């Protein structure tokens, strides 16, 4: 006979995963629709790009505010607000998809919903599952959310080719409504702490700083904006953000709990997660250019090359979760980090005429490394916090990952544009110059990943220390 308590826990897992999966699936589908949207609404590429930018901007700004909202209304209510906004504005998008301004508004609100849901989805699961099984929970969570971005582009292409844009919104509605209903019924209510004082000046500084930094990064990747203007914009945003941190740190209950970084285990996990996210997004920038411009693969075949990564990631994130729950050494994280670093480095040394089998193998090896190390590092970091600090730790970690990965892509983009032209001016063909530049960036990303290996040893030592202190 099934244990009713465990059945309820798994219903919570299902409720949260349905909503999160739908959200990630839709966003990844939208990312490839930009050319179609430009033609559909007869708009410029710059104007159409804001459909993507507004989502990212809203999500990045909302994430650090999640802790403040949770403090006032609780985790359950905050998550329900997020999934409710996602459901409601999917309906709006389905009804008024003919108007590009409405699509922009819908994507902005979807970004707000993502900023509320993503940091809280794993935290709510941790509320129901003890530390002994959180690895398996993280594995199930990571497995499904890894598959969503893998099938999202194909899903979006099918929708736009054989249907209409409104169908992409309407498909979300039953999934979001089901998640909303299950979350309302199955997630236990929590009492809001109400420890934070609403500091409007601090909120304004934080929003201006983070949104300015995010916009500046987007401006940098757009050649229509002068580099000096982008630089000034970024500098002002950084100054505002530093001023916010200075003022916020003086509060009894700050909006962003930067003090959580005094926990060495959590701080190391955030650093590693930020580097892993930077390498992951850097690869998403580099590999399509390399596969198409150097190895002469078609766009569709280039997209297919990422499928082995997604499959292996989804499988091995479950393996990594089970290894965490086993209570044994965390050395498997080092193996994962090593596989990521080595597979990216090897792309700098493969010849032009390399077999597709070699490329597929390297992509699969990278997926295995991501599965073993990515979510497991996040789990170790969150497990080191108290239950009351989980939502703040998750929001802080996700915000840092988002900003560092965006900044990394900005640097890679700038370096690529400058470096290949520099090599080209020395007399080398343009294609060769681009290949050399991409090789250099692969070496930087792969080497940066390998440099985190000592941090894994520190995490493993801290785990052993904690185990001794608890008498295990």
N, C-alpha and C positions, 0 to 999 in steps of 0.2 A: 504493500500500500504506500502511495506517495506521501511524503512528509509535506503537510500543507504549508509550513513555514518556508521550506525550500522552494516550493512551487510559487509562493508569493514573491520570493526574492527573484526567481527567474522571470516572473511576469514583469517585474520592475526593469530587469535587464532588457527584455524584449521591448517594453514601452519606450525606454530611452534610446535604444538602438534604432528603432523604426524612424523616430523623428530625426536623429542625427544623420542616419544614412540618407534619408530623403534630402536633407539640407546639403550635404556634401555632394550628392549625386547631381543635384540641380546646379550647384555652383560650377562643378567641373564640366557640366554640359554647356553652360553659358560661355565658358572660356574659349570655346572653338567657334562660337556663333557670330563673332564680331564681323567677319566679312558679309555674312548673310544679313545681319541687322543693318549694316551700312547701306546695302542695296535695298532692303525692305523699306527703310524710312527715308532713303535718299539724303543721307547725312554724310558729313566728312568723317575721315578716320579719327581725327582728334576728338570730334564731338562724340562719335560712337565709343571711343575708348573710355569715356566717362561712365558708361554703363558698367564697365568692369571696375574702374577706379572707385566709384561711389560705394560699391559693396565692400571693397578692401578697406576704404577709409572708415566707413561706419563700424566695421568689425573691430578694427584696430583701436578706435577711440572708445568703443563700448566695453571692451575686455577689462581694462583697468577700473572701469566704473562698476563692474559686476559686484565686487566686494562691498562697495558702498550700498548698492541696491539690496544685496542679501542681508546686510546689517539692518536694514529698515523693514524688509518684508519677509525674509527667510529664503532658504534655498529652494524649497518646493515652489513657492509662489513666483520666484524670479524665473525659474525654468519654465513654468507654465506660461508666464508672460511672454517669454521668448518663443515658445512653440505656438502660442496663440497669435502673436504678430505674424509669424511665418505662415500660418494657415490663412489668416484673414487677408493678408496682402497677396497670397497666391490666388485667392478668389478675385481680388481687385485686378491682378495682372491678367487673369483669364477673361475677365469681362471687358477690360479696356486696353487690350494689347495693341490696338491700332495706333495708340498715341505714345510716341517715344518718351514724352515727359513723364507719363504714368509709369512706363517701364523703368525709368531712372529712379522714380520715387519707390517703386516696388523693390528694386535691387538695393536701394539704400536701407529700407526697413528690413529686408532680408539680412543685410549685413549687421544691423543692430541685433536681430534675432540670433545670428551666429555668434556675435560677441557675448551674448548671455548664455547660449546653450553649450558652446564648445568647452569653456572652462568648467561648467557645472556638471556636464554629463558624466564624466568619470568620478567626480566628487560625490554625486548622488549614489552612484554604484558602491563607492567605498563606504557610504553610510550604512549600507545593507549587508556588506560582506566584510568579514574580519580580515586582518592582515594575512592570515594563513592561506587564504584563497584569492587574494587580490590579484596575484599574478595571472591566474586563470581568467579572472574577470577582465583584466586588462587585455589579455590575449584575445578573448572573444570580441571585445570592443574594438581593438586594433585591427583584427582580421576583417571585420565587416566594413570598417571605415577606410581600410586600405583598398578594398575592392571597388568602393564607390567611385573614387577618382579614376580608376582604371577603365571602368565601363561607361563613365559619364560622357566622355567625348563621343564614343560610338552611339550612345543613347541620344545625345543631342543631335548628332548628324542624321540619325534615322527620323527623329521628330521633325526636323526642319526640311528634310527631303521628301518625306511621305505624308506629312501632316502640316500643322500650323503652329506658330509660336505659342498660341493659347493652350495647346495640348500639354506643353511642358509645365505650365502652371497648374492646369486642372488635375494632372496626374498626382501632384503633390498634396492636393486637398484631402483625399481620403486617408493617405498615410499620416499627414499631420494631425488630422482630426482623431484618428485612432490613437496616435501617440498622446495627444492631449487628454483624451478620455481615460486612457490607462494610467497616465501619470497622475491625474486627479484622483483616481480611485485607489491606486496601489502605493504611491509614495506617501510615507507617513509625514504628517505636518511637523514642522520644526518651529521652535520659538525664536523669533528675531532677537538678536542680541541688543540692538539699539545702543551700541556703545559709541558709535561715531557721531560727531557733531557735523552737521552739513555746513561745509565751508565753501560758499559760492565762489569766492575769489580763487581758492585752490582748484576748484573744479574747472573754472574758466581758464586758468593757467595751464592745467593739465590737458584740456581739450585743445587749446591753441597750440601747445607744444607738440603733442603727439600728432594731431592732424596736420600741423605745419610740416613736421618732419616727414610724415607719410606723403604729403603732397609734393614736397621738395624732391623726394626720391622718384616719384612718378614724373616730375618735370625733368629730372636729369635724363631719363630714358627717352624723352621726347625732343627731337632735334629742333623743333620750332621754338623752344625756349632758349635764350642765350645762357651759356654756361655761367657767366658772372652773376646773372640774376638768380639762377638756381642756387649758386653758392651763397649769395647773400640771404636768400630765403631759408636755406638750411641752417646757416649760422644763427640767424634770429630765432629760429625754432629751437635750436639747441640751448641758447641762452635762456629762453622762456622755460624750457624743460628743467634746466638746472635750477632756476629760480623757484619753480614749483617744488622740486625735491627739497630745497633748502627750507622753504616755508612749511611744507608738509611734515618734514621730520620733527618740527617743533610742536606738532599737535599731539595731544595725549593719545588719540586714536587716529593715525594718519589714513588718508584715502588709499594710498598704496603702501603696504607693509614691507618696505624695503628692509626693515629690521629682520625679516625672516631669513635674509641672506647671511645673518650671523650664524645660523645653523650650518655647519660646514658640509654636512652630507647633502642638504638641500641645495646649498650654493654650488657645490661641485656638479650636482645633477642638472642644475639650470645652465651652467657653463657648457657642459657636454651637450645638452639638448639644443642650446643655441648654435653650437658649432655644427651639430648634426643637421639641424634645419637649414643652416647656411649652405652646407655642402649639398644637401638635397635640392634646394632651389637653384643653387649654382649649376648643378648637373642638368637640371631642367632647361637652363639657359644654354649651356655649352653643347650638350649632346645632340639636340636637333640640328644645330649649325654644323657640327662635325659629321653627323650621319648623312646630311643632305649635300653640303658643300664639298666635303672631302671624300666620303665613301660613295657619293652619288646615289643615295637611296631616295625613293619617292617619298612624298609626305605621308602617304598611307602606310608604307612599309616602315618609315621612321616611327610613326605612332605605335605600330605593332611591336617594335623593339622594346617598348616599355612594358608590355604585357608580362614577359617572364619576371621582371622586377616585381610587379604587383602580385603575381601569383606566389612567388617565393616569400615575399614580405608577409602576405596574409597567412601563409602556412607556418612560418618560423616565428611570427609574433606569438602564436599559440605555444610553440615549443619554449620560447623564452619565458613566457608567463608561468608555465609549469615548472621550469627550472628554478624560478624565484621561489615558488611555493614549496619546493623540495627542501629549502633551508640550507642548501649546499653552497659551495663557493660561487662567487659571481664572475669567475674567470671567463665564463662563456660570453659575457659582454665584451671582454677584450678580443675574443675571437671574432665577434660581430664587427667591432670597430676596425680590426685588422682587415677583414674581408672587404669592407667598404673602401678603406684607404687604398689597398692594393689593387682592387678592381678599377678604381678611378685612375690611379697612377698608370696602370697598364695601357689605358687608352692613349697615353702620350707616346707609347712605344710601338703600337701596332702599325704595320705597313698599310698603304692605301688599298692594296689588293687583298686584304684580309677576308677570310671566309665569314659568311653570315653566322656559321656555327660558333665561331670564336666570339663574335659580338653578342650573340644570344647568351652564351655561357657567362661572359663578363657581366651582362645585365642581370642574369639570374643570381650570380655570386653576390652582386651588390644588394639584391633583394634579400638574400639570406642574412647578410650582415645587418641590414636595416631591421629585419624582423627580430634578430637576436639582441640588438642593442638599443633601438630607439625607444620603444614604449617601456622597456624594462628599466632603463635609466630614469624615466619619468616616474615609474612606480616606486622605485627605491627612494627617490627624493620626496615624494608625497608621503610615503610611509614614515619618514623621519619627523613629520609634523604632527601636532596634536589634531584631533578631529575638528576642533573649532577653527583651526587655521587652514584647513584643506582648501576651501574655496578661494581664500586670499592667495595661498601659494600657487594654486592652479592658474588664477587670473594673472598673477605677476609673471609666472613662467611663460605662459602663452603670449603675453604682451612682449616680453623680451625676445622670444623666438621670432615673433612676427617682425619686429623692428630690425633685428640683426640680419635675418634672412633677406629682407628687402634692401638693406644697406649693402649686403654682400653682392646681390645681383646688380645694384647700381655701380659698385666698384668694378665688377667684372665687365659690365657693358661699356663703361668708360675706358677701361684698359684695352678692351678688344678693339674699339674704334680707333684709339690712338696708336696702339702697338702695331696692328697689321699694316696701317698706312705708313708707319715709320719704316718697317721692313720693306714694303713695296717701293718706297723712295730710294732704297739702297740698290734697286735693280732687280729684285726678286718678283716673280709673277704674283698677281693678287691672290690666286687660290693657294699658292704655297705660303704666302705671308699670313693668310688667315689660318691655315693649318698649323703653322709654327706658334701663332698666338694662342690657339685653342689648346695646343700641347702644353704650353707654359701654364695656362690656367688649370689644366688637369693636374699638373704637378703640384700647384699651390693647394688645390682643394684636397687631393689625396694626401699630401704631406701634412696639411693641417689636421686632417682626420687622424692620422697616425700619431700626431703629437698629443692627442688626448689619452693615449694608452696609460701613461702614469696616473691619470685621474681615476681610471678604472681600478687600479691597484689600491688607491686610497679608499674608494667606495667599498671594496672588498674587505679592507682592514677595518673600516668603521663598522661594517656589518658584523664582523667577528667580535669587535669590542663590545657592541651592543648585546650580542648574544651572551658574552661572558657576564656582563652586568646583570642581565635578566636571569642568569642561572640556567640557561638552556644547555 
